[in-house]
Amino acid sequence: MKTYNGRLDLARRYKTTDRNIDLLWRAGKLPPPDIYRGRSPLWSDETLDEHDRDAAIALSGKLKTTAAEHTETTV
């Protein structure tokens, strides 16, 4: 059975406030909710884990590119 997380759960996971979770979601920095319970958005652990993994890969590639650009300009 899937586990779903509300805004407060995400706030604890990402060490921020529930209001910031709303802002991050609307800015596209968090995936859309999987389901709604009434008006409350809920995200599955799988969705959040996949999003975090993709974000880490993107950041890793960006850091490597930045380091390579820095090396080229200093040589």
CHARMM-style PDB file with segment names, atoms N, HN, CA, C and O in Angstrom:
ATOM      1  N   MET     1       0.843  -1.179   0.000  1.00  0.00      PROA
ATOM      2  CA  MET     1       0.000   0.000   0.000  1.00  0.00      PROA
ATOM      3  C   MET     1       0.890   1.245   0.000  1.00  0.00      PROA
ATOM      4  O   MET     1       1.888   1.302   0.719  1.00  0.00      PROA
ATOM      5  N   LYS     2       0.526   2.227  -0.801  1.00  0.00      PROA
ATOM      6  HN  LYS     2      -0.285   2.180  -1.385  1.00  0.00      PROA
ATOM      7  CA  LYS     2       1.290   3.460  -0.902  1.00  0.00      PROA
ATOM      8  C   LYS     2       1.083   4.319   0.346  1.00  0.00      PROA
ATOM      9  O   LYS     2       0.020   4.315   0.967  1.00  0.00      PROA
ATOM     10  N   THR     3       2.140   5.051   0.683  1.00  0.00      PROA
ATOM     11  HN  THR     3       3.004   5.054   0.179  1.00  0.00      PROA
ATOM     12  CA  THR     3       2.065   6.027   1.758  1.00  0.00      PROA
ATOM     13  C   THR     3       1.999   7.407   1.123  1.00  0.00      PROA
ATOM     14  O   THR     3       2.783   7.734   0.232  1.00  0.00      PROA
ATOM     15  N   TYR     4       1.057   8.212   1.594  1.00  0.00      PROA
ATOM     16  HN  TYR     4       0.420   7.947   2.318  1.00  0.00      PROA
ATOM     17  CA  TYR     4       0.890   9.560   1.058  1.00  0.00      PROA
ATOM     18  C   TYR     4       1.264  10.589   2.123  1.00  0.00      PROA
ATOM     19  O   TYR     4       1.047  10.381   3.317  1.00  0.00      PROA
ATOM     20  N   ASN     5       1.826  11.693   1.664  1.00  0.00      PROA
ATOM     21  HN  ASN     5       2.002  11.862   0.695  1.00  0.00      PROA
ATOM     22  CA  ASN     5       2.299  12.751   2.546  1.00  0.00      PROA
ATOM     23  C   ASN     5       1.580  14.051   2.245  1.00  0.00      PROA
ATOM     24  O   ASN     5       1.396  14.418   1.084  1.00  0.00      PROA
ATOM     25  N   GLY     6       1.174  14.745   3.302  1.00  0.00      PROA
ATOM     26  HN  GLY     6       1.324  14.447   4.245  1.00  0.00      PROA
ATOM     27  CA  GLY     6       0.563  16.057   3.161  1.00  0.00      PROA
ATOM     28  C   GLY     6       1.616  17.154   3.221  1.00  0.00      PROA
ATOM     29  O   GLY     6       2.815  16.882   3.282  1.00  0.00      PROA
ATOM     30  N   ARG     7       1.151  18.389   3.203  1.00  0.00      PROA
ATOM     31  HN  ARG     7       0.177  18.610   3.153  1.00  0.00      PROA
ATOM     32  CA  ARG     7       2.074  19.532   3.217  1.00  0.00      PROA
ATOM     33  C   ARG     7       2.955  19.558   4.463  1.00  0.00      PROA
ATOM     34  O   ARG     7       4.140  19.876   4.368  1.00  0.00      PROA
ATOM     35  N   LEU     8       2.402  19.231   5.618  1.00  0.00      PROA
ATOM     36  HN  LEU     8       1.439  18.973   5.695  1.00  0.00      PROA
ATOM     37  CA  LEU     8       3.204  19.234   6.844  1.00  0.00      PROA
ATOM     38  C   LEU     8       4.283  18.159   6.801  1.00  0.00      PROA
ATOM     39  O   LEU     8       5.394  18.374   7.285  1.00  0.00      PROA
ATOM     40  N   ASP     9       3.959  17.003   6.224  1.00  0.00      PROA
ATOM     41  HN  ASP     9       3.056  16.829   5.831  1.00  0.00      PROA
ATOM     42  CA  ASP     9       4.956  15.942   6.070  1.00  0.00      PROA
ATOM     43  C   ASP     9       6.086  16.398   5.149  1.00  0.00      PROA
ATOM     44  O   ASP     9       7.260  16.151   5.426  1.00  0.00      PROA
ATOM     45  N   LEU    10       5.724  17.064   4.051  1.00  0.00      PROA
ATOM     46  HN  LEU    10       4.771  17.264   3.826  1.00  0.00      PROA
ATOM     47  CA  LEU    10       6.743  17.575   3.134  1.00  0.00      PROA
ATOM     48  C   LEU    10       7.573  18.668   3.798  1.00  0.00      PROA
ATOM     49  O   LEU    10       8.779  18.754   3.567  1.00  0.00      PROA
ATOM     50  N   ALA    11       6.945  19.498   4.615  1.00  0.00      PROA
ATOM     51  HN  ALA    11       5.965  19.429   4.802  1.00  0.00      PROA
ATOM     52  CA  ALA    11       7.674  20.553   5.324  1.00  0.00      PROA
ATOM     53  C   ALA    11       8.731  19.931   6.237  1.00  0.00      PROA
ATOM     54  O   ALA    11       9.852  20.432   6.318  1.00  0.00      PROA
ATOM     55  N   ARG    12       8.384  18.859   6.915  1.00  0.00      PROA
ATOM     56  HN  ARG    12       7.473  18.451   6.849  1.00  0.00      PROA
ATOM     57  CA  ARG    12       9.372  18.172   7.761  1.00  0.00      PROA
ATOM     58  C   ARG    12      10.464  17.531   6.909  1.00  0.00      PROA
ATOM     59  O   ARG    12      11.644  17.596   7.253  1.00  0.00      PROA
ATOM     60  N   ARG    13      10.072  16.916   5.804  1.00  0.00      PROA
ATOM     61  HN  ARG    13       9.114  16.863   5.524  1.00  0.00      PROA
ATOM     62  CA  ARG    13      11.034  16.229   4.934  1.00  0.00      PROA
ATOM     63  C   ARG    13      12.062  17.208   4.361  1.00  0.00      PROA
ATOM     64  O   ARG    13      13.253  16.900   4.314  1.00  0.00      PROA
ATOM     65  N   TYR    14      11.604  18.387   3.928  1.00  0.00      PROA
ATOM     66  HN  TYR    14      10.636  18.637   3.966  1.00  0.00      PROA
ATOM     67  CA  TYR    14      12.488  19.357   3.296  1.00  0.00      PROA
ATOM     68  C   TYR    14      12.930  20.477   4.243  1.00  0.00      PROA
ATOM     69  O   TYR    14      13.563  21.445   3.821  1.00  0.00      PROA
ATOM     70  N   LYS    15      12.588  20.332   5.531  1.00  0.00      PROA
ATOM     71  HN  LYS    15      12.074  19.545   5.874  1.00  0.00      PROA
ATOM     72  CA  LYS    15      12.994  21.285   6.573  1.00  0.00      PROA
ATOM     73  C   LYS    15      12.615  22.723   6.219  1.00  0.00      PROA
ATOM     74  O   LYS    15      13.458  23.619   6.165  1.00  0.00      PROA
ATOM     75  N   THR    16      11.333  22.907   5.983  1.00  0.00      PROA
ATOM     76  HN  THR    16      10.648  22.180   6.026  1.00  0.00      PROA
ATOM     77  CA  THR    16      10.800  24.230   5.658  1.00  0.00      PROA
ATOM     78  C   THR    16       9.399  24.336   6.258  1.00  0.00      PROA
ATOM     79  O   THR    16       9.015  23.499   7.074  1.00  0.00      PROA
ATOM     80  N   THR    17       8.640  25.343   5.868  1.00  0.00      PROA
ATOM     81  HN  THR    17       8.953  26.024   5.205  1.00  0.00      PROA
ATOM     82  CA  THR    17       7.280  25.516   6.380  1.00  0.00      PROA
ATOM     83  C   THR    17       6.267  24.983   5.362  1.00  0.00      PROA
ATOM     84  O   THR    17       6.574  24.812   4.182  1.00  0.00      PROA
ATOM     85  N   ASP    18       5.054  24.730   5.853  1.00  0.00      PROA
ATOM     86  HN  ASP    18       4.805  24.869   6.812  1.00  0.00      PROA
ATOM     87  CA  ASP    18       4.024  24.238   4.941  1.00  0.00      PROA
ATOM     88  C   ASP    18       3.664  25.299   3.895  1.00  0.00      PROA
ATOM     89  O   ASP    18       3.278  24.952   2.779  1.00  0.00      PROA
ATOM     90  N   ARG    19       3.785  26.572   4.237  1.00  0.00      PROA
ATOM     91  HN  ARG    19       4.098  26.854   5.144  1.00  0.00      PROA
ATOM     92  CA  ARG    19       3.527  27.644   3.261  1.00  0.00      PROA
ATOM     93  C   ARG    19       4.566  27.598   2.143  1.00  0.00      PROA
ATOM     94  O   ARG    19       4.231  27.790   0.974  1.00  0.00      PROA
ATOM     95  N   ASN    20       5.816  27.346   2.496  1.00  0.00      PROA
ATOM     96  HN  ASN    20       6.088  27.190   3.446  1.00  0.00      PROA
ATOM     97  CA  ASN    20       6.848  27.245   1.469  1.00  0.00      PROA
ATOM     98  C   ASN    20       6.616  26.041   0.560  1.00  0.00      PROA
ATOM     99  O   ASN    20       6.970  26.084  -0.618  1.00  0.00      PROA
ATOM    100  N   ILE    21       6.033  24.982   1.082  1.00  0.00      PROA
ATOM    101  HN  ILE    21       5.745  24.947   2.039  1.00  0.00      PROA
ATOM    102  CA  ILE    21       5.705  23.823   0.247  1.00  0.00      PROA
ATOM    103  C   ILE    21       4.729  24.254  -0.841  1.00  0.00      PROA
ATOM    104  O   ILE    21       4.892  23.877  -2.001  1.00  0.00      PROA
ATOM    105  N   ASP    22       3.714  25.043  -0.477  1.00  0.00      PROA
ATOM    106  HN  ASP    22       3.582  25.350   0.466  1.00  0.00      PROA
ATOM    107  CA  ASP    22       2.768  25.558  -1.470  1.00  0.00      PROA
ATOM    108  C   ASP    22       3.491  26.391  -2.531  1.00  0.00      PROA
ATOM    109  O   ASP    22       3.242  26.239  -3.727  1.00  0.00      PROA
ATOM    110  N   LEU    23       4.378  27.261  -2.082  1.00  0.00      PROA
ATOM    111  HN  LEU    23       4.580  27.383  -1.111  1.00  0.00      PROA
ATOM    112  CA  LEU    23       5.099  28.124  -3.024  1.00  0.00      PROA
ATOM    113  C   LEU    23       6.032  27.321  -3.926  1.00  0.00      PROA
ATOM    114  O   LEU    23       6.110  27.588  -5.125  1.00  0.00      PROA
ATOM    115  N   LEU    24       6.740  26.341  -3.363  1.00  0.00      PROA
ATOM    116  HN  LEU    24       6.676  26.124  -2.389  1.00  0.00      PROA
ATOM    117  CA  LEU    24       7.634  25.497  -4.163  1.00  0.00      PROA
ATOM    118  C   LEU    24       6.852  24.701  -5.196  1.00  0.00      PROA
ATOM    119  O   LEU    24       7.289  24.556  -6.338  1.00  0.00      PROA
ATOM    120  N   TRP    25       5.700  24.189  -4.796  1.00  0.00      PROA
ATOM    121  HN  TRP    25       5.345  24.308  -3.868  1.00  0.00      PROA
ATOM    122  CA  TRP    25       4.864  23.408  -5.705  1.00  0.00      PROA
ATOM    123  C   TRP    25       4.361  24.287  -6.851  1.00  0.00      PROA
ATOM    124  O   TRP    25       4.415  23.886  -8.013  1.00  0.00      PROA
ATOM    125  N   ARG    26       3.877  25.472  -6.525  1.00  0.00      PROA
ATOM    126  HN  ARG    26       3.833  25.797  -5.581  1.00  0.00      PROA
ATOM    127  CA  ARG    26       3.366  26.373  -7.571  1.00  0.00      PROA
ATOM    128  C   ARG    26       4.482  26.879  -8.492  1.00  0.00      PROA
ATOM    129  O   ARG    26       4.227  27.198  -9.653  1.00  0.00      PROA
ATOM    130  N   ALA    27       5.716  26.953  -7.980  1.00  0.00      PROA
ATOM    131  HN  ALA    27       5.923  26.693  -7.036  1.00  0.00      PROA
ATOM    132  CA  ALA    27       6.854  27.395  -8.789  1.00  0.00      PROA
ATOM    133  C   ALA    27       7.429  26.258  -9.633  1.00  0.00      PROA
ATOM    134  O   ALA    27       8.361  26.473 -10.408  1.00  0.00      PROA
ATOM    135  N   GLY    28       6.882  25.058  -9.487  1.00  0.00      PROA
ATOM    136  HN  GLY    28       6.125  24.884  -8.857  1.00  0.00      PROA
ATOM    137  CA  GLY    28       7.354  23.925 -10.276  1.00  0.00      PROA
ATOM    138  C   GLY    28       8.580  23.229  -9.702  1.00  0.00      PROA
ATOM    139  O   GLY    28       9.201  22.409 -10.379  1.00  0.00      PROA
ATOM    140  N   LYS    29       8.933  23.547  -8.464  1.00  0.00      PROA
ATOM    141  HN  LYS    29       8.429  24.212  -7.914  1.00  0.00      PROA
ATOM    142  CA  LYS    29      10.103  22.925  -7.852  1.00  0.00      PROA
ATOM    143  C   LYS    29       9.751  21.656  -7.088  1.00  0.00      PROA
ATOM    144  O   LYS    29      10.638  20.964  -6.587  1.00  0.00      PROA
ATOM    145  N   LEU    30       8.485  21.354  -6.998  1.00  0.00      PROA
ATOM    146  HN  LEU    30       7.765  21.916  -7.404  1.00  0.00      PROA
ATOM    147  CA  LEU    30       7.992  20.083  -6.457  1.00  0.00      PROA
ATOM    148  C   LEU    30       7.010  19.504  -7.474  1.00  0.00      PROA
ATOM    149  O   LEU    30       6.353  20.252  -8.198  1.00  0.00      PROA
ATOM    150  N   PRO    31       6.908  18.189  -7.532  1.00  0.00      PROA
ATOM    151  CA  PRO    31       5.976  17.598  -8.494  1.00  0.00      PROA
ATOM    152  C   PRO    31       4.525  17.875  -8.085  1.00  0.00      PROA
ATOM    153  O   PRO    31       4.255  18.178  -6.924  1.00  0.00      PROA
ATOM    154  N   PRO    32       3.604  17.771  -9.028  1.00  0.00      PROA
ATOM    155  CA  PRO    32       2.194  17.948  -8.671  1.00  0.00      PROA
ATOM    156  C   PRO    32       1.747  16.829  -7.737  1.00  0.00      PROA
ATOM    157  O   PRO    32       2.307  15.733  -7.777  1.00  0.00      PROA
ATOM    158  N   PRO    33       0.753  17.088  -6.903  1.00  0.00      PROA
ATOM    159  CA  PRO    33       0.268  16.051  -5.988  1.00  0.00      PROA
ATOM    160  C   PRO    33      -0.290  14.856  -6.757  1.00  0.00      PROA
ATOM    161  O   PRO    33      -0.790  14.993  -7.873  1.00  0.00      PROA
ATOM    162  N   ASP    34      -0.191  13.688  -6.137  1.00  0.00      PROA
ATOM    163  HN  ASP    34       0.216  13.577  -5.230  1.00  0.00      PROA
ATOM    164  CA  ASP    34      -0.742  12.479  -6.746  1.00  0.00      PROA
ATOM    165  C   ASP    34      -2.262  12.435  -6.614  1.00  0.00      PROA
ATOM    166  O   ASP    34      -2.967  12.048  -7.546  1.00  0.00      PROA
ATOM    167  N   ILE    35      -2.747  12.831  -5.459  1.00  0.00      PROA
ATOM    168  HN  ILE    35      -2.174  13.145  -4.703  1.00  0.00      PROA
ATOM    169  CA  ILE    35      -4.193  12.814  -5.205  1.00  0.00      PROA
ATOM    170  C   ILE    35      -4.551  13.969  -4.277  1.00  0.00      PROA
ATOM    171  O   ILE    35      -3.676  14.616  -3.701  1.00  0.00      PROA
ATOM    172  N   TYR    36      -5.822  14.209  -4.146  1.00  0.00      PROA
ATOM    173  HN  TYR    36      -6.533  13.683  -4.613  1.00  0.00      PROA
ATOM    174  CA  TYR    36      -6.338  15.180  -3.187  1.00  0.00      PROA
ATOM    175  C   TYR    36      -7.293  14.465  -2.252  1.00  0.00      PROA
ATOM    176  O   TYR    36      -8.077  13.617  -2.677  1.00  0.00      PROA
ATOM    177  N   ARG    37      -7.223  14.813  -0.977  1.00  0.00      PROA
ATOM    178  HN  ARG    37      -6.586  15.502  -0.631  1.00  0.00      PROA
ATOM    179  CA  ARG    37      -8.232  14.368  -0.007  1.00  0.00      PROA
ATOM    180  C   ARG    37      -8.987  15.633   0.368  1.00  0.00      PROA
ATOM    181  O   ARG    37      -8.523  16.436   1.177  1.00  0.00      PROA
ATOM    182  N   GLY    38     -10.145  15.794  -0.227  1.00  0.00      PROA
ATOM    183  HN  GLY    38     -10.522  15.142  -0.885  1.00  0.00      PROA
ATOM    184  CA  GLY    38     -10.845  17.066  -0.092  1.00  0.00      PROA
ATOM    185  C   GLY    38     -10.064  18.118  -0.846  1.00  0.00      PROA
ATOM    186  O   GLY    38      -9.847  17.992  -2.051  1.00  0.00      PROA
ATOM    187  N   ARG    39      -9.637  19.167  -0.137  1.00  0.00      PROA
ATOM    188  HN  ARG    39      -9.814  19.269   0.842  1.00  0.00      PROA
ATOM    189  CA  ARG    39      -8.813  20.208  -0.756  1.00  0.00      PROA
ATOM    190  C   ARG    39      -7.333  20.029  -0.466  1.00  0.00      PROA
ATOM    191  O   ARG    39      -6.512  20.828  -0.917  1.00  0.00      PROA
ATOM    192  N   SER    40      -6.980  18.978   0.290  1.00  0.00      PROA
ATOM    193  HN  SER    40      -7.647  18.329   0.656  1.00  0.00      PROA
ATOM    194  CA  SER    40      -5.588  18.781   0.701  1.00  0.00      PROA
ATOM    195  C   SER    40      -4.812  17.960  -0.319  1.00  0.00      PROA
ATOM    196  O   SER    40      -5.194  16.830  -0.623  1.00  0.00      PROA
ATOM    197  N   PRO    41      -3.722  18.516  -0.854  1.00  0.00      PROA
ATOM    198  CA  PRO    41      -2.898  17.757  -1.795  1.00  0.00      PROA
ATOM    199  C   PRO    41      -2.073  16.701  -1.058  1.00  0.00      PROA
ATOM    200  O   PRO    41      -1.610  16.927   0.059  1.00  0.00      PROA
ATOM    201  N   LEU    42      -1.898  15.550  -1.699  1.00  0.00      PROA
ATOM    202  HN  LEU    42      -2.274  15.366  -2.607  1.00  0.00      PROA
ATOM    203  CA  LEU    42      -1.109  14.463  -1.108  1.00  0.00      PROA
ATOM    204  C   LEU    42      -0.129  13.925  -2.146  1.00  0.00      PROA
ATOM    205  O   LEU    42      -0.482  13.736  -3.310  1.00  0.00      PROA
ATOM    206  N   TRP    43       1.104  13.684  -1.712  1.00  0.00      PROA
ATOM    207  HN  TRP    43       1.391  13.838  -0.766  1.00  0.00      PROA
ATOM    208  CA  TRP    43       2.160  13.152  -2.563  1.00  0.00      PROA
ATOM    209  C   TRP    43       2.569  11.781  -2.050  1.00  0.00      PROA
ATOM    210  O   TRP    43       2.665  11.573  -0.840  1.00  0.00      PROA
ATOM    211  N   SER    44       2.811  10.845  -2.961  1.00  0.00      PROA
ATOM    212  HN  SER    44       2.733  11.014  -3.944  1.00  0.00      PROA
ATOM    213  CA  SER    44       3.283   9.517  -2.551  1.00  0.00      PROA
ATOM    214  C   SER    44       4.784   9.561  -2.312  1.00  0.00      PROA
ATOM    215  O   SER    44       5.489  10.407  -2.861  1.00  0.00      PROA
ATOM    216  N   ASP    45       5.265   8.637  -1.484  1.00  0.00      PROA
ATOM    217  HN  ASP    45       4.693   7.949  -1.037  1.00  0.00      PROA
ATOM    218  CA  ASP    45       6.713   8.533  -1.242  1.00  0.00      PROA
ATOM    219  C   ASP    45       7.453   8.281  -2.548  1.00  0.00      PROA
ATOM    220  O   ASP    45       8.528   8.837  -2.772  1.00  0.00      PROA
ATOM    221  N   GLU    46       6.882   7.445  -3.408  1.00  0.00      PROA
ATOM    222  HN  GLU    46       6.009   6.993  -3.225  1.00  0.00      PROA
ATOM    223  CA  GLU    46       7.528   7.118  -4.675  1.00  0.00      PROA
ATOM    224  C   GLU    46       7.708   8.351  -5.555  1.00  0.00      PROA
ATOM    225  O   GLU    46       8.763   8.534  -6.163  1.00  0.00      PROA
ATOM    226  N   THR    47       6.691   9.185  -5.623  1.00  0.00      PROA
ATOM    227  HN  THR    47       5.834   9.036  -5.130  1.00  0.00      PROA
ATOM    228  CA  THR    47       6.762  10.409  -6.423  1.00  0.00      PROA
ATOM    229  C   THR    47       7.835  11.346  -5.890  1.00  0.00      PROA
ATOM    230  O   THR    47       8.614  11.905  -6.662  1.00  0.00      PROA
ATOM    231  N   LEU    48       7.878  11.518  -4.575  1.00  0.00      PROA
ATOM    232  HN  LEU    48       7.245  11.064  -3.948  1.00  0.00      PROA
ATOM    233  CA  LEU    48       8.864  12.409  -3.973  1.00  0.00      PROA
ATOM    234  C   LEU    48      10.283  11.861  -4.125  1.00  0.00      PROA
ATOM    235  O   LEU    48      11.212  12.617  -4.407  1.00  0.00      PROA
ATOM    236  N   ASP    49      10.454  10.548  -3.941  1.00  0.00      PROA
ATOM    237  HN  ASP    49       9.699   9.933  -3.712  1.00  0.00      PROA
ATOM    238  CA  ASP    49      11.776   9.942  -4.096  1.00  0.00      PROA
ATOM    239  C   ASP    49      12.286  10.098  -5.523  1.00  0.00      PROA
ATOM    240  O   ASP    49      13.457  10.408  -5.743  1.00  0.00      PROA
ATOM    241  N   GLU    50      11.395   9.879  -6.494  1.00  0.00      PROA
ATOM    242  HN  GLU    50      10.443   9.628  -6.316  1.00  0.00      PROA
ATOM    243  CA  GLU    50      11.779  10.027  -7.901  1.00  0.00      PROA
ATOM    244  C   GLU    50      12.156  11.481  -8.206  1.00  0.00      PROA
ATOM    245  O   GLU    50      13.151  11.739  -8.885  1.00  0.00      PROA
ATOM    246  N   HSD    51      11.370  12.415  -7.709  1.00  0.00      PROA
ATOM    247  HN  HSD    51      10.562  12.206  -7.158  1.00  0.00      PROA
ATOM    248  CA  HSD    51      11.658  13.829  -7.923  1.00  0.00      PROA
ATOM    249  C   HSD    51      13.003  14.213  -7.303  1.00  0.00      PROA
ATOM    250  O   HSD    51      13.798  14.915  -7.928  1.00  0.00      PROA
ATOM    251  N   ASP    52      13.257  13.750  -6.071  1.00  0.00      PROA
ATOM    252  HN  ASP    52      12.611  13.180  -5.564  1.00  0.00      PROA
ATOM    253  CA  ASP    52      14.525  14.065  -5.398  1.00  0.00      PROA
ATOM    254  C   ASP    52      15.716  13.477  -6.160  1.00  0.00      PROA
ATOM    255  O   ASP    52      16.762  14.115  -6.281  1.00  0.00      PROA
ATOM    256  N   ARG    53      15.546  12.267  -6.666  1.00  0.00      PROA
ATOM    257  HN  ARG    53      14.696  11.748  -6.568  1.00  0.00      PROA
ATOM    258  CA  ARG    53      16.615  11.616  -7.432  1.00  0.00      PROA
ATOM    259  C   ARG    53      16.901  12.404  -8.714  1.00  0.00      PROA
ATOM    260  O   ARG    53      18.061  12.660  -9.039  1.00  0.00      PROA
ATOM    261  N   ASP    54      15.861  12.782  -9.431  1.00  0.00      PROA
ATOM    262  HN  ASP    54      14.919  12.574  -9.167  1.00  0.00      PROA
ATOM    263  CA  ASP    54      16.031  13.560 -10.666  1.00  0.00      PROA
ATOM    264  C   ASP    54      16.669  14.923 -10.385  1.00  0.00      PROA
ATOM    265  O   ASP    54      17.512  15.383 -11.155  1.00  0.00      PROA
ATOM    266  N   ALA    55      16.270  15.568  -9.287  1.00  0.00      PROA
ATOM    267  HN  ALA    55      15.585  15.195  -8.662  1.00  0.00      PROA
ATOM    268  CA  ALA    55      16.832  16.868  -8.931  1.00  0.00      PROA
ATOM    269  C   ALA    55      18.313  16.734  -8.580  1.00  0.00      PROA
ATOM    270  O   ALA    55      19.115  17.598  -8.934  1.00  0.00      PROA
ATOM    271  N   ALA    56      18.676  15.657  -7.889  1.00  0.00      PROA
ATOM    272  HN  ALA    56      18.025  14.955  -7.602  1.00  0.00      PROA
ATOM    273  CA  ALA    56      20.089  15.440  -7.532  1.00  0.00      PROA
ATOM    274  C   ALA    56      20.930  15.194  -8.778  1.00  0.00      PROA
ATOM    275  O   ALA    56      22.052  15.690  -8.873  1.00  0.00      PROA
ATOM    276  N   ILE    57      20.406  14.441  -9.727  1.00  0.00      PROA
ATOM    277  HN  ILE    57      19.494  14.038  -9.650  1.00  0.00      PROA
ATOM    278  CA  ILE    57      21.127  14.180 -10.977  1.00  0.00      PROA
ATOM    279  C   ILE    57      21.305  15.476 -11.759  1.00  0.00      PROA
ATOM    280  O   ILE    57      22.385  15.746 -12.283  1.00  0.00      PROA
ATOM    281  N   ALA    58      20.251  16.273 -11.837  1.00  0.00      PROA
ATOM    282  HN  ALA    58      19.373  16.054 -11.411  1.00  0.00      PROA
ATOM    283  CA  ALA    58      20.334  17.552 -12.558  1.00  0.00      PROA
ATOM    284  C   ALA    58      21.343  18.482 -11.898  1.00  0.00      PROA
ATOM    285  O   ALA    58      22.121  19.144 -12.586  1.00  0.00      PROA
ATOM    286  N   LEU    59      21.333  18.536 -10.579  1.00  0.00      PROA
ATOM    287  HN  LEU    59      20.701  17.998 -10.021  1.00  0.00      PROA
ATOM    288  CA  LEU    59      22.279  19.387  -9.864  1.00  0.00      PROA
ATOM    289  C   LEU    59      23.700  18.884 -10.055  1.00  0.00      PROA
ATOM    290  O   LEU    59      24.622  19.682 -10.218  1.00  0.00      PROA
ATOM    291  N   SER    60      23.885  17.578 -10.038  1.00  0.00      PROA
ATOM    292  HN  SER    60      23.135  16.929  -9.906  1.00  0.00      PROA
ATOM    293  CA  SER    60      25.206  16.991 -10.224  1.00  0.00      PROA
ATOM    294  C   SER    60      25.768  17.356 -11.599  1.00  0.00      PROA
ATOM    295  O   SER    60      26.934  17.734 -11.715  1.00  0.00      PROA
ATOM    296  N   GLY    61      24.945  17.243 -12.634  1.00  0.00      PROA
ATOM    297  HN  GLY    61      23.998  16.936 -12.540  1.00  0.00      PROA
ATOM    298  CA  GLY    61      25.375  17.611 -13.979  1.00  0.00      PROA
ATOM    299  C   GLY    61      25.688  19.087 -14.085  1.00  0.00      PROA
ATOM    300  O   GLY    61      26.636  19.474 -14.768  1.00  0.00      PROA
ATOM    301  N   LYS    62      24.907  19.914 -13.421  1.00  0.00      PROA
ATOM    302  HN  LYS    62      24.137  19.600 -12.865  1.00  0.00      PROA
ATOM    303  CA  LYS    62      25.135  21.355 -13.446  1.00  0.00      PROA
ATOM    304  C   LYS    62      26.442  21.695 -12.746  1.00  0.00      PROA
ATOM    305  O   LYS    62      27.190  22.556 -13.209  1.00  0.00      PROA
ATOM    306  N   LEU    63      26.723  21.021 -11.629  1.00  0.00      PROA
ATOM    307  HN  LEU    63      26.116  20.321 -11.253  1.00  0.00      PROA
ATOM    308  CA  LEU    63      27.968  21.277 -10.910  1.00  0.00      PROA
ATOM    309  C   LEU    63      29.181  20.855 -11.733  1.00  0.00      PROA
ATOM    310  O   LEU    63      30.201  21.545 -11.737  1.00  0.00      PROA
ATOM    311  N   LYS    64      29.073  19.718 -12.432  1.00  0.00      PROA
ATOM    312  HN  LYS    64      28.245  19.158 -12.429  1.00  0.00      PROA
ATOM    313  CA  LYS    64      30.185  19.257 -13.262  1.00  0.00      PROA
ATOM    314  C   LYS    64      30.441  20.240 -14.400  1.00  0.00      PROA
ATOM    315  O   LYS    64      31.593  20.537 -14.716  1.00  0.00      PROA
ATOM    316  N   THR    65      29.379  20.743 -15.014  1.00  0.00      PROA
ATOM    317  HN  THR    65      28.443  20.502 -14.757  1.00  0.00      PROA
ATOM    318  CA  THR    65      29.506  21.704 -16.101  1.00  0.00      PROA
ATOM    319  C   THR    65      30.157  22.986 -15.588  1.00  0.00      PROA
ATOM    320  O   THR    65      31.045  23.532 -16.243  1.00  0.00      PROA
ATOM    321  N   THR    66      29.734  23.464 -14.442  1.00  0.00      PROA
ATOM    322  HN  THR    66      29.014  23.020 -13.910  1.00  0.00      PROA
ATOM    323  CA  THR    66      30.296  24.681 -13.867  1.00  0.00      PROA
ATOM    324  C   THR    66      31.775  24.485 -13.545  1.00  0.00      PROA
ATOM    325  O   THR    66      32.584  25.379 -13.796  1.00  0.00      PROA
ATOM    326  N   ALA    67      32.134  23.336 -12.996  1.00  0.00      PROA
ATOM    327  HN  ALA    67      31.477  22.610 -12.792  1.00  0.00      PROA
ATOM    328  CA  ALA    67      33.535  23.058 -12.670  1.00  0.00      PROA
ATOM    329  C   ALA    67      34.375  22.990 -13.940  1.00  0.00      PROA
ATOM    330  O   ALA    67      35.502  23.483 -13.965  1.00  0.00      PROA
ATOM    331  N   ALA    68      33.837  22.384 -14.993  1.00  0.00      PROA
ATOM    332  HN  ALA    68      32.921  21.983 -14.974  1.00  0.00      PROA
ATOM    333  CA  ALA    68      34.566  22.298 -16.260  1.00  0.00      PROA
ATOM    334  C   ALA    68      34.760  23.678 -16.866  1.00  0.00      PROA
ATOM    335  O   ALA    68      35.837  23.981 -17.380  1.00  0.00      PROA
ATOM    336  N   GLU    69      33.741  24.513 -16.814  1.00  0.00      PROA
ATOM    337  HN  GLU    69      32.867  24.267 -16.396  1.00  0.00      PROA
ATOM    338  CA  GLU    69      33.848  25.866 -17.344  1.00  0.00      PROA
ATOM    339  C   GLU    69      34.904  26.652 -16.553  1.00  0.00      PROA
ATOM    340  O   GLU    69      35.685  27.406 -17.133  1.00  0.00      PROA
ATOM    341  N   HSD    70      34.922  26.473 -15.245  1.00  0.00      PROA
ATOM    342  HN  HSD    70      34.287  25.861 -14.773  1.00  0.00      PROA
ATOM    343  CA  HSD    70      35.897  27.157 -14.408  1.00  0.00      PROA
ATOM    344  C   HSD    70      37.319  26.708 -14.749  1.00  0.00      PROA
ATOM    345  O   HSD    70      38.233  27.530 -14.818  1.00  0.00      PROA
ATOM    346  N   THR    71      37.502  25.414 -14.961  1.00  0.00      PROA
ATOM    347  HN  THR    71      36.760  24.746 -14.906  1.00  0.00      PROA
ATOM    348  CA  THR    71      38.815  24.880 -15.297  1.00  0.00      PROA
ATOM    349  C   THR    71      39.301  25.424 -16.628  1.00  0.00      PROA
ATOM    350  O   THR    71      40.476  25.762 -16.775  1.00  0.00      PROA
ATOM    351  N   GLU    72      38.388  25.511 -17.609  1.00  0.00      PROA
ATOM    352  HN  GLU    72      37.433  25.237 -17.490  1.00  0.00      PROA
ATOM    353  CA  GLU    72      38.761  26.011 -18.938  1.00  0.00      PROA
ATOM    354  C   GLU    72      39.162  27.476 -18.886  1.00  0.00      PROA
ATOM    355  O   GLU    72      40.064  27.888 -19.615  1.00  0.00      PROA
ATOM    356  N   THR    73      38.527  28.258 -18.057  1.00  0.00      PROA
ATOM    357  HN  THR    73      37.795  27.923 -17.464  1.00  0.00      PROA
ATOM    358  CA  THR    73      38.839  29.690 -18.012  1.00  0.00      PROA
ATOM    359  C   THR    73      40.098  29.975 -17.211  1.00  0.00      PROA
ATOM    360  O   THR    73      40.726  31.015 -17.407  1.00  0.00      PROA
ATOM    361  N   THR    74      40.480  29.074 -16.312  1.00  0.00      PROA
ATOM    362  HN  THR    74      39.969  28.229 -16.152  1.00  0.00      PROA
ATOM    363  CA  THR    74      41.664  29.322 -15.498  1.00  0.00      PROA
ATOM    364  C   THR    74      42.931  28.748 -16.115  1.00  0.00      PROA
ATOM    365  O   THR    74      44.031  29.060 -15.658  1.00  0.00      PROA
ATOM    366  N   VAL    75      42.800  27.915 -17.145  1.00  0.00      PROA
ATOM    367  HN  VAL    75      41.907  27.662 -17.517  1.00  0.00      PROA
ATOM    368  CA  VAL    75      43.978  27.290 -17.761  1.00  0.00      PROA
ATOM    369  C   VAL    75      44.569  28.189 -18.809  1.00  0.00      PROA
ATOM    370  OT1 VAL    75      45.567  27.834 -19.437  1.00  0.00      PROA
TER     371      VAL     75
END
